[in-house]
Amino acid sequence: MSRLAQEEWQFEHNTRSSLFTSNAYFGTNSYYCFPVYLQVIFLHGLGDTGHGWAETLAGIKSPHVKYICPHAPVTPVTLNMKVPMHSWFDIIGLSPDADEDETGIKNAAESIKALIDEEVKNGIPSHRIILGGFSQGGALSLYTALTTHQKLGGVIGLSCWLPLRDSLSQAVANGPNKEIHVLQCHGEADPLVPLMFGSLTAQKLKTIINPNNFTFKTYLDMKHSSSHQEMMDVKEFIEKQLPPIN
């Protein structure tokens, strides 16, 4: 049992899986959904917690996949007048040329990499792990997947952007995930992270990973949220990249 699991408390979930909480890596009460054979780690967006995405993923989960939905720590966010909220890193602005919190992004990525390393130590092969996230969590998922030393099974970025994009080409070229499978999804009516951000991210990703392994889907009238069709696309991607182990 991992150090995380030793610190968890358990209660029953009505699908015979379980939900666990822990503050070992992130903020208080990170969500874990079992049973364990393959794994999806999914990161929430700015101001949210893992609770909402644990519930959303429960609607598409496979019985052989473990889902981890950690909470980001509470920290002041420049974009929101320094109001403290759950945030993986500071966000300074929402334009393509806005300054970025390089130190915060890298520190957050190291925390996610440590979680991945811990799960690998406990017997889940890294290529059986998918990393994903929504908005700020999707941005962190993309950056982490492209800079980790572990070969992952895939990455999902929903309504997000690619942080520190100018530093990634060499990291990917020297890392194990140049052939990683990527699902990127974006709402065409997103007013917070406009589709332009998603399109620029898609263009960049196709230059640093194998473009044949990259899928970019957009959704008419979808704002900064998810939709049934998007979640069905996420489910299909997870099932394709993480087939059951016989």
N, C-alpha and C positions, 0 to 999 in steps of 0.2 A: 504494500500500500504506500502511496506517495506521501510526502510530507504534507501536501495539500489535503489529502483525504483524511489524514490523522487529525486534522484540525476542524473537520467538518461536522455538522450535525444534520441528522436525516429526518425527513418526514415522508409519508407515503404519497405517491402520485397515482392517479386513477387509471393509468395505463400500464401499471406494474413496472414502469421505470421509476426512478427516484430523482428528487431534486435535492441538491446539496448547496450549502453556502459556505464561503470561506473568505477570510481577509488576508490570506497568506501572501498574495502577490499584489492585489489591487485594492480597491475600496472595500468597505464593509459589504458582506453578503453577495459574493459572486455566485452565479448560478451554474450548476452542473446537472446534466440530464443523462442518466444511464439507461441501458447496459453498455458495456465497453467492448468493442472489437475494432472499430474504425472511429475516426474522430473528426468533428467539425468544431473549430474555435471561431466564434462569431463576436465581433466587437460593435457595440452600440454607437450611436451618434452623440453629438454635443448636447449636454444637459439631460441625457437619458440615462437609463441603467440597463443592466442585463435582463431585468425581469420581463420587459416588454418583448424583447427578441426571443427569450426562452419560450414565451407563450406562442409567438408567431411560428417559431421553428417546430413547436410541438405539433402544429397542424400538418407538417410535411415530413415529419421524422420517420426514419426507418428503424426497425427494432434492433438492428445490429450496429447502429452508429451512436457514439457518445457525443453529446453536444455540450460545449462549455461556453457560457455567456458571461464573461467577467464584467465587473463594474470598473469604470475609470475612477481614479481618485478625484476628490473635490479640490479644485484649484481656481484662482482668479483667471478670468478670460478677458483679454484686452478688447476683443470685438464687442463684448457685452458690458462695457464700462467697468471692467475688473470685478464684476459680480462673481463670487465663487459658485462653481457648479461642477458636475461630473464632466471631466474633459481629459482626453488622453494627452493633449499638449495645448499650448496657447495658440489661439487664432488671432492674428493681428488685423487682417483684412480679407475681403472676398473678391479681390480682383486677381487676374492671372499674374500680375507683376507685384503683388503685395509681399512685404517682408514675411519670412517664415521663421518659426521657432525651431531652428535647426537642433539646438541642444535638447529641447523638449521632445521633438520627434524621435531623435536617436535614442534618448533615454526610454521613451515609451516602447520603441521597437525592441530594445534590449530586454524589457520586462516580458514582452510577448515571446521573444526567443527563449527566455529562461523557462517559461511555461511549456513551450514546445519541447525543449530539452528534457524537462522533468517527465513529460509524458513518454518520450522515447526511452528514458531510463527505466520506466515502468512497463515497457514491453510493447508499446505501439510503434510500429515502424514509421519513420517520418513520411514515407511516401504514401502512407495511409491516413495522413492528416491533411485536411483542407482548412485554410485560413480564410475568413471572410468578414465583411463588415458593412455597415451603412453609414454614409456621409463621412464624418470625421473618422469613424471606425473603419470604413472602407478604405479611406486614404491611408490609414496606418497599416491596414492589412496588406495593401499593395506594396507599400514601402518595406514592410517586414519580410514579406515573401520574397522580394527581389534582393534582399541583403542578407538573409539568413544563410548559415552554413549547412542547414539541413535541407535535403531534397524533399519537397512537399508534393502532395498529391494534387494540388490545385489551389486557386485563390479566387474569391468572389468579391467584387467591388460594386456596391449598390449606391447610386446617387452620390458619387464621390469624385475625387480628383487625385492626381499623382503628386505627392509632396517631394520636395528636393529633387525634382526631375532631372536637373542638369548633372547631378552626381551619380546617376544610376547606371549609365551605359557601361562603365568600366566594372562596377560592382557585379552586374549581371554577367558580363563576359567572363569574369573570373570566378563566378559562383556556380552552384549546382542546378539552378533553376532557369536556365536559358530556354529549356524546352517545357517549362511549366504550362499547364492548361489554365486559362484565365476566362472567367465569365464576368463581363462588365455590363451593368444595366443602368438605365437612366430614364427618368420621366421627361417627356418633351415639353411639359408645362411647368417644370421645376422653377420656382421663383427665387429660391435660396442658393442653390448650386445649379446655375443654368446649364442647359444641355451643352452649351459651348465648352464648359469645363470637361464634361464627359467626352466630347468629340476630340478635344486637344489631348486628353489622357489616352484615348484610343489610338490616336496617331502616334504618340510617343511610344506606347507599349509595343506597337507593331514594329518599331525599329530596334527594340532591345531584346525582345523574345521572338521565338518562332511564330510568325504571324498565322501559320496554319493551326496553331493551338489557341488562338485568340477569338473570342466571340463577343460582339458588342450588340446588345439589344436595347431598343428604345420603345417607349410605351406612350401612345397618343393620349393626351389629356391627363396623364399622371403627373402629380406635383411632387413635392419633396416628401415622398411617402413610398409605400409599397402597394402592390396590387395582387389580386389572385393570379393573374397570368404571370407576373414576375415571379411569384413564389413557386408556381409550377415549373418555371424555367430553372429556378434554383434547385428544386427537387430533382429534376431531370439531370442537371449537371452533377449533383452530389452522387446520385445513383450510378451515373456513368463512370465517375472517377473513383468511387468507393464501392465497387461491387461486393456482395457478401463473400466472406471467406468460407469455403466449403470444408 
